[in-house]
Amino acid sequence: MALVRVKNLSRVFDVSKPWLNRVIERRSKAFLTAVSEVDFEVEPRSTYALVGESGSGKSTIGKMLVGLLKPSSGTVEIEGIDLASETDAAKIDAIRSDIQMIFQDPYASLNPRWRVRDIIVEPVASRGGRTEGLAEKLLEQVGLSVQDAGKFPHEFSGGQRQRICIARALASEPNLIVCDEPTSALDVSVQAQVLNLMSDLKDDFGLTYVLISHDLTVVRHMADKIGVLYLGRLVEEASPNDLFETPKHPYTQMLLEAAPQMDGFGREVQPPEGEIPDPINPPSGCAFHPRCPIAQDICKRQRPEMRSINGMRVACHLAE
Ligand code: SF4
């Protein structure tokens, strides 16, 4: 059974100006659809990567997976339980402790006034669990030293801080860790070390990852499956091999052409050509059509449905 099952997931934000401004400017309410009808499943002990440019909805999906945001419609099931509709408090609590999130910025996600020991054990302590020796054990598992437990976050480099974040995420023995751009705030020389550590921990702890990234090459060697998002919609899903060897969606092809060739490290990622459309007024039909080099008339009129082609899933009228 899939550990994560996302069905028809959408999230809409009300981005209207205040009422008085709207009356004076004669404007109606404005809504932004950050995520629209997204479906995917994540198998236990696998890594599912969600990739897209900024504004693609990937972080919004991550927040819905861990329960920081509620879906506007659709469902997120973790271990068969939909947190948004479940009423049994014990089940909700059990699932919550099974999910952890690692954020992009290790500088902002650690309380500067707490010692590392207290930061790491907090998720367990807040549930009344045993914390004796836990921080020290986890620090060693993430490649830091036992003595680091008594230090404060400012005494560490960016890469070391992300290791502390990982240790904290592991403290409650989660099944699922949602990692939102876990290496993009780090120096390129440190990115590979942190990704390698995450890979090792996945095997050691039997973890499942949802890995959110703007960079296809970073996720290539980590992911078992990659979902490509464009303007809130999943446009292609495939194994890394299929996606890199035979990308079917023009947007994936554009992302790959823009990506560095050297395993994602050592070079800046060039943004793909063209501008991302205004998500409050997305283009008709296929939202990618203003940037698509092979767009036809049908693309402006009709939104392409997701189809299965040779074991890949693609939402494009012309993908064959
Ligand atoms: Fe391009 Fe049309 Fe395919 Fe959209 S549906 S990606 S516009 S060819």
Residues whose N, C-alpha, C, O or C-beta is under 5 A from the ligand:
A	BS01	SF4	P250 C286 F288 H289 C292 I294 A295 Q296 C299 P304 A315 C316 H317 L318
